[in-house]
Amino acid sequence: MSRATSPSPNASTPPNRPRTPCRRPPDLDPACRIGRAAYTGSTVAAKLLDTILAKFAANHARLSTRRFFRAVADARRTQQQLLADILRRAAASDFGRRHGFDRLRSDADFRREVPIRTYADIADDIERVRRGDANALLPSGARVLMFAMTSGTTAQPKYIPVTNEVLADCRRGWNIWGLKALLDHPGSMLRHIVQVVSPMNDHLAPGGAPCGAITGLLAATQKKLVRRYYTTHPAVAHIPDSAAKYYTIMRLAIVRDVSWMVTANPATLIALARTANDRRAQLIRDVHDGKLDESLPIPNNVRAVLWDRLKPDKPRARELESLAARHDALLPQHYWRLSFLAHWTGGTMGLYRPQIRRWFGETPVRDIGLIASEGRMSIPIADETASGVLAVTSQFFEFIPADQYGRARPDTLLGHALQVGDEYFVVLTNAGGLYRYDLGDRVRVTGFLGEAPMIEFLSRDAHTCSLTGEKLTEHQVVAAMQSLVIESRASARAAAHEHLNADFIVAPVWGEAPHYRLFVEENAIGLHAATPIDAIDLAARFDAALCKQNFEYDSKRASLRLGPVQVVVLPPGTIARRDAALRAKRSHTSEQFKHQYLLTRPGDDDDLHRP
């Protein structure tokens, strides 16, 4: 048997071992099949049962989906009824009594009597709920299943109460999204799914409720039929070392007939694919031997749970080795027949698209929607767009016009009154104790479906910087870099810009002439490419791109109130190490961590200057 191509000079050929049967359909292209062993009687019976159950589940989901689209057609009335129901149930909460929920008769009354609040404004009430006093924000008898943790603008995480109602709303939104995606990609039915989740029990609140990632709760309470097709056991979420976790996920998944992959951040998909490629020799040996790399820091109890899933698979190992030798790499586009990928594509996440293509080929991408620990805001219904229909049945929404954001008492509009092309900030009210909650997400309206707006995520409010009144947003910074990438592909500099897709940071610098500093890594500006790009040239072109994106920036540059962009070249890997440190310190849930392309305060980049 030929040796697999590997970056390690010590890679050895896996010894021969027996295999276990798999579920790959027999009509798969032999170049990337998962074995053609005949199905056993028990496998055929299980598949038949799954098919029958799936039809029942699909019929139920179709009914739910039809109800949702009827609600979308009558979104104004749907939202009014939802708000009335939330206020009625929460009237007896301490918050509801303070604001006279029982006297409010319309959304106008609600908007007049209840101020818009940030997380900081309700932190004391949240802390009461964390200590077991749910009535601070919730109706009497409401049960808090967990607190979804999400990173905030400070080092302390936010704790978002998740009740039975919130969980049901979240699951309903995922069901609608999922059914539409599966119907649009019929080849994905009854095939395996790779998903990445974090534990729902990172720690316990003082009142005893678990605090962690809502993805863990969703996975644990998913229908049994769906869980059968998850490639990853829930125990994998409890592997603390990220490298070991990624390897384990790929070890379990690479022997399966994977149809689609889902995770919030596309960087996670890239990390999974890179892990399998970088460690392909070890991965092939483990597949062959039915093992999981014993050198990895994986807790013994997790290894014990996974033991039954680690069956030796000699034919699959041979297939993977052949693919690695043929392509001098081992990429998902080689060994899986993916129907689609699911991840965020809006805002800064769009920068990852070129890298996704390098690893996954032309696999379609379905955005998972504007969804956060606070709830779901949108449901995308088509591929290759960040735009999705407003989730009108899940939460009550208001929108602050972008030019009013930051005022003490801004006007708000309801969804049906928004204007296509305009930008707004989202304010939500839900059954989890969030009332007129400033989510801080900037969105653009791209159209309408019935009475519901189609919205796409642009950026967070925390990602806006203004040294001299230019109000530069992270979205504009990303768009400027994207324009350079597009420009470079049509020029001889295309190879040099191959890595200009994700690894950069822009930081404000205060001085006699305030300006912005662009941090890029050596390989990102072509220092190792055939046609190097001069850093001064890059600075000038990025500066010009920012002028095109932001007329206030252009005006400040023309009047010399802002100085030109300065480029700082960093050693390779610097930004990834910085992100890893921030993730460990602030995020608590790795799949929610987002690389920050625009720092907002002078001095925030001090760590990048330290040796």
GIRA-V896338 format. One line per field, one symbol per residue. ss: DSSP state (~ for helix, > for strand, _ for the rest). burial: I if it has 16 or more other ideal C-beta (glycine too) atoms within 10 Angstrom, else O. Layout:
BEGIN
ss=???
burial=???
END
This chain:
BEGIN
ss=_____________________________~~~________~~~~~~~~~~~~~~~~~~~~~~~~~~~~~~~~~_~~~~~~~~~~~~~~~~___~~~~~__~~~___~~~~~~~___>_~~~~~~~~~~~~___~~~_______>>>>>>>_______>>>>>>~~~~~~~~~~~~~~~~~~~~~_~~~___>>>>_______>>_____>>>_~~~~~~~___~~~~__>___~~~~~___~~~~~~~~~~~~____>>>>>___~~~~~~~~~~~~~_~~~~~~~~~~__________~~~~~~~~~~____~~~~~~~~~~~~~~____~~~~____>>>____~~~~~~~~~~~~~~____>>____>>__>>_>>________>>>_____>>>>>>~~~________>_~~~_____>>>>>>>_______>>>>>>>>>>>>>__>>>>>>>>>~~~>>______>>~~~~~~~~~~~~~~~~_____~~~______>>>>>>_____>>>>>>>~~~~_________~~~~~~~~~~~~~~~_~~~~~~~~_______>>>>>___~~~~~~~~~~~~~~__~~~_____>_______~~~~__
burial=OOOIIIOOOOIOOIOOOOIOIIIIOOOOOOOIIIIOOOOOOOOOOOOOOIOOOIOOIOOOIOOOIOOIOOIIOOIIOIIOOIIIOIIOIIIOIIIIOOIOIOOIOOIOOIIOOIOIIOIOOIOOIIOIIIOOOIIIIIIOOIOIIIIIIIIIIOOOIIIIIIIOIIIOIIIIIIIIIIIIIIOOIOOIOIIIIIIIIIIIOIOOIOOOIIIIIIIIIIIOOIOOOOOOIIIIIIIIIIIOOOOIIIIIIIIIIIIIIIIIIIIIIIIIIIIIIOIIIIIIIIIIIIIIIIOIOOOIOIOOOIIOOIOOOIIIIIIIIIIIIOIIOOOOIIIIIIIIIIIIIIIIIIIIIIIIOIIIOOIIOOIIIIIIIIIIIIIIIIIIIOIOIIIIIIIIIIIIIIIIIIOOIOOOOIOIIIIIOIOOOOIIIIIIIIIIIIIIIIIIIIIIIOOIIIIIIIIIIIIIIOIIIOIIOIOIIIIIIIIIIIIIIOOIOOOOIOOIIIIIIIIIIIIIIOOOOIIIIIIIIOIIIIOOIOOOIOIOOIIOIIIIIIIOIIOOIIOIIOOOOIIIIIIOOIOOOIIOOIIOOIIOOOIIIIIIIIIIIIIIOIOOIOOIOOO
END
